[in-house]
């Protein structure tokens, strides 16, 4: 079982790295690196192309599946931003911030699982700082 090109692109995107466009990634052309064991660093390209079947299963069913749901929910939460109160229902004014924090936490967890540092769109903080509480 190998990850599809869409799954590879989504992992890179969720990990916080920019789209590859026409760039062909390989071990010499991928600026996403991670420490995988004492003294051993690998590119994201290398990590994703050499996961065990069990690790791929975890990546797809645990991380990607949840990230797709969280991303959709985050995008959908914008529909309620124009309503401060409707009958007994009152909008959570922190919904977008809380959903974003949850989404980014899961993104960092995926990075930690793969063994790479979060990319530029996840900002500073590294994967270990947030995921240690798992």
C-alpha positions in Angstrom: 0.0 0.0 0.0 1.5 3.4 -1.0 0.1 6.8 -0.3 -1.6 8.4 -3.2 -0.3 11.6 -4.7 -3.2 13.4 -3.2 -2.4 12.0 0.3 1.3 13.0 -0.2 0.2 16.5 -1.1 -2.2 16.7 1.9 0.4 15.5 4.3 2.9 18.2 3.1 0.1 20.8 3.3 -1.1 19.8 6.8 2.5 19.6 8.0 2.8 23.3 7.1 4.9 23.1 4.0 4.1 24.9 0.7 2.8 23.3 -2.4 5.5 21.7 -4.5 4.2 23.0 -7.9 6.5 21.8 -10.6 9.3 21.0 -8.1 10.0 17.3 -8.0 10.9 16.3 -4.5 13.5 13.7 -3.7 16.1 13.2 -1.0 18.3 16.1 -2.3 15.4 18.6 -3.0 13.2 18.6 0.1 13.7 21.2 2.8 11.4 19.4 5.2 13.6 17.3 7.5 13.1 15.4 10.7 15.1 13.6 13.3 14.2 10.0 13.3 16.8 8.3 15.5 20.1 9.3 17.2 22.2 11.0 14.5 19.8 10.2 11.7 17.9 12.9 9.8 15.5 12.2 6.9 13.5 14.3 4.5 9.8 14.3 4.5 10.0 12.7 1.1 12.1 9.9 2.5 9.8 9.4 5.5 6.6 9.2 3.5 8.0 6.9 0.9 9.4 4.4 3.5 6.6 4.1 6.1 5.6 0.6 7.0 2.1 -0.6 6.1 1.0 -0.2 9.7 2.4 3.4 9.8 0.7 4.3 6.6 -2.5 3.0 8.0 -2.2 5.1 11.1 -1.3 8.2 9.0 -4.3 7.7 6.7 -7.0 6.5 9.2 -6.0 8.5 12.3 -4.3 11.7 11.1 -5.5 12.4 7.6 -9.1 11.3 8.2 -9.4 13.6 11.3 -7.6 16.5 9.6 -10.0 16.4 6.7 -12.9 16.6 9.1 -11.3 19.3 11.3 -10.5 21.4 8.2 -14.0 21.1 6.9 -15.5 22.0 10.3 -13.2 25.0 10.6 -14.2 26.3 7.2 -17.8 25.8 8.0 -17.6 27.7 11.2 -17.4 30.9 9.2 -21.1 30.5 8.4 -22.0 31.5 12.0 -19.8 34.6 12.3 -22.6 36.9 11.4 -25.0 35.7 14.1 -24.4 36.9 17.7 -27.7 35.5 19.0 -30.6 33.6 17.5 -33.4 32.6 19.9 -32.0 30.6 22.7 -28.9 29.8 20.6 -25.9 32.0 21.2 -22.8 31.7 19.0 -19.5 30.7 20.6 -17.4 33.8 19.9 -14.2 31.7 20.3 -15.3 29.0 17.9 -13.0 29.8 15.0 -10.0 30.3 17.4 -10.7 27.0 19.2 -11.2 25.1 16.0 -8.0 26.5 14.6 -6.1 25.6 17.7 -7.5 22.0 17.6 -6.7 21.7 13.9 -3.2 23.0 14.3 -2.7 20.7 17.3 -3.6 17.7 15.1 -1.3 18.9 12.4 1.6 19.0 14.9 0.7 15.6 16.2 0.9 14.3 12.6 4.3 15.9 12.2 5.4 14.3 15.5 4.2 10.9 14.3 6.0 11.2 11.0 9.1 12.5 12.7 9.5 15.9 11.0 9.5 19.4 12.2 6.3 21.4 11.5 6.6 23.6 8.5 6.5 27.4 8.1 2.7 27.7 8.1 2.5 26.1 11.6 4.8 28.9 12.9 7.3 28.5 15.8 7.0 26.0 18.5 8.1 22.7 17.1 6.2 19.4 17.2 7.5 18.2 20.6 6.5 21.3 22.5 2.8 20.8 21.8 2.5 17.0 21.4 4.3 15.9 24.6 1.0 16.1 26.5 -0.5 13.4 24.3 
